[in-house]
């Protein structure tokens, strides 16, 4: 059976959400962060050399990158749902959002997380980081203008992938200037499958 190796307060939450949306049978192995260091436990290194989560194991297939996991699960278990047809115009936009989430949008947010821990020593870097965060959140905000989802008329893997960007923006109190993005995140949180994923995955709170 498909197994998700799930770490609390991590990108793994969106994979759990996706599995609930797909209705795919799965098993979940849970891992808890160290409460002081916020690092993943060493047990995860037995599953993947990087010791990171999410990781899925499906028979002989083992995948660690969340974008690749989303792509695989939808192609393997989506039965044609949650992604545009590969020969459609929407597919290229869909594929771009899958890569954009981690390839571009998350970088300034993660830099903000780490540099903030340097306190005064990191202050010279904040203007550039803040500028990049505004750039990417503004881009995302405009993309959602007049739209319920990032691509097409229903939930796709693009929404699953982009959820972590909005979650981290919310953690850093950056969502207020972006009503489209904020409303989109609220709609995602209201989905029954998302609520089930939180119930199964445990407390859902990202720390600064």
C-alpha positions in Angstrom: 0.0 0.0 0.0 1.0 3.6 -0.6 2.8 5.0 2.5 3.3 8.7 3.4 6.1 9.5 5.8 4.6 12.6 7.4 6.4 15.2 9.5 4.4 17.6 11.6 4.4 21.2 10.6 6.0 20.6 7.2 5.3 20.5 3.5 4.1 17.0 4.1 0.7 18.5 5.1 -0.2 19.3 1.5 0.6 15.7 0.5 -1.7 14.5 3.2 -4.4 16.9 1.9 -3.9 15.7 -1.7 -4.3 12.1 -0.6 -7.6 13.0 1.1 -8.8 14.8 -2.0 -8.0 11.8 -4.2 -9.5 9.3 -1.8 -6.6 7.0 -2.3 -6.0 4.3 0.3 -2.7 5.0 2.1 -0.9 4.4 5.3 0.8 7.2 7.3 3.9 7.0 9.4 4.2 10.1 11.6 7.3 11.9 12.8 7.6 14.7 15.2 10.0 17.7 15.1 12.4 18.3 17.9 10.6 20.8 20.1 13.8 22.8 20.7 15.6 22.7 17.3 12.5 22.2 15.1 14.5 19.7 13.1 13.2 16.4 11.8 14.1 13.3 13.8 17.0 11.2 12.6 14.6 8.3 11.9 13.6 10.0 8.7 17.2 9.4 7.4 16.3 5.7 7.3 13.6 6.5 4.8 15.5 8.9 2.6 19.2 10.1 2.8 18.2 13.7 3.2 16.1 13.0 6.3 13.3 15.3 5.0 9.6 15.0 4.7 7.4 14.4 2.7 8.4 11.0 1.4 6.1 8.5 -0.2 6.8 4.9 -0.8 4.6 3.1 -3.4 5.8 -0.4 -4.0 9.3 0.0 -5.4 8.9 3.7 -6.0 10.2 6.2 -3.4 9.8 10.0 -4.0 10.9 12.8 -1.7 10.3 16.1 -3.5 6.8 17.4 -2.8 6.3 18.7 -6.4 7.3 15.3 -7.8 5.0 13.6 -5.3 2.1 15.8 -6.3 2.7 15.1 -10.0 3.1 11.3 -9.4 0.0 10.9 -7.2 -2.3 12.8 -9.5 -1.0 10.9 -12.6 -1.1 7.6 -10.8 -4.3 7.9 -8.8 -6.2 10.9 -10.0 -8.2 9.1 -12.7 -8.0 12.2 -14.9 -8.9 14.6 -12.2 -6.9 17.4 -10.5 -4.8 18.2 -13.6 -5.6 19.6 -17.1 -5.3 17.4 -20.1 -1.7 17.3 -21.2 -2.6 18.6 -24.6 -4.5 21.6 -23.3 -3.4 25.2 -22.9 -4.0 25.0 -19.2 -1.6 22.2 -18.7 1.5 24.4 -19.3 0.2 26.9 -16.7 -0.5 24.1 -14.3 3.0 22.7 -14.8 4.5 26.1 -14.3 2.7 26.6 -10.9 3.9 23.1 -9.8 7.5 24.2 -10.2 7.1 27.9 -9.3 6.0 27.1 -5.8 9.4 25.7 -4.6 11.6 27.0 -7.4 10.9 30.7 -6.9 8.2 31.6 -4.4 9.4 29.8 -1.4 13.0 31.1 -1.5 12.4 34.6 -0.1 10.0 33.2 2.5 12.6 30.7 3.7 15.3 33.3 3.7 13.1 35.5 5.9 12.6 32.6 8.3 16.4 31.9 8.7 17.6 35.5 8.6 15.0 36.5 11.2 16.8 34.1 13.6 20.0 36.2 13.2 18.1 39.1 14.8 20.2 42.4 14.4 22.9 40.6 12.4 20.4 39.8 9.7 18.9 43.3 9.5 20.9 44.4 6.4 19.3 41.6 4.4 15.7 42.3 5.2 15.0 45.1 2.7 16.0 42.8 -0.2 14.1 39.8 1.2 11.0 42.0 1.9 11.1 43.3 -1.7 11.3 39.7 -3.1 8.4 38.6 -0.9 6.3 41.5 -2.1 7.2 40.7 -5.7 6.2 37.0 -5.5 3.0 37.6 -3.4 2.0 40.3 -5.7 2.4 38.1 -8.7 0.4 35.4 -7.0 -2.3 37.9 -6.0 -2.7 39.1 -9.6 -2.9 35.5 -10.9 -5.9 34.8 -8.6 -7.8 37.9 -9.7 -11.3 36.8 -10.6 -10.3 33.1 -10.2 -11.4 30.5 -7.6 -8.4 28.3 -8.4 -5.0 28.8 -9.9 -5.8 26.8 -13.0 -9.1 25.9 -14.6 -12.4 25.7 -12.8 -11.6 23.1 -10.1 -8.9 22.1 -7.7 -5.7 20.9 -9.2 -2.2 20.0 -8.1 -1.3 23.7 -8.6 -3.5 24.6 -5.7 -2.0 21.9 -3.6 1.6 23.0 -4.3 0.9 26.7 -3.8 -0.8 26.2 -0.5 2.5 26.1 1.4 3.5 29.5 0.0 0.3 31.1 1.3 0.7 29.3 4.6 4.1 30.7 5.2 3.0 34.2 4.1 0.3 33.9 6.7 2.9 32.9 9.4 4.9 36.0 8.7 1.7 38.2 8.7 2.2 39.1 5.0 -1.3 38.2 3.7 -3.2 41.3 4.6 -2.3 43.3 1.4 -3.3 40.4 -0.8 -7.0 39.8 -0.5 -7.2 37.3 -3.4 -4.5 35.1 -2.0 -6.0 35.3 1.5 -9.5 34.4 0.3 -8.1 31.6 -1.7 -6.3 30.1 1.3 -9.5 30.4 3.3 -11.4 28.4 0.6 -8.7 25.7 0.7 -8.9 25.5 4.5 -12.7 25.1 4.2 -12.5 22.0 2.0 -13.6 18.8 3.8 -10.5 17.0 2.6 -8.3 19.6 4.0 -10.0 19.4 7.3 -9.6 15.7 7.4 -5.9 16.0 6.6 -5.5 18.3 9.7 -7.4 15.8 11.8 -5.2 12.9 10.7 -1.9 14.8 10.5 -2.2 16.4 13.9 -1.8 20.0 15.0 -1.1 22.3 12.1 0.9 25.3 13.1 4.1 26.6 11.5 6.6 28.4 13.7 8.5 31.5 12.8 
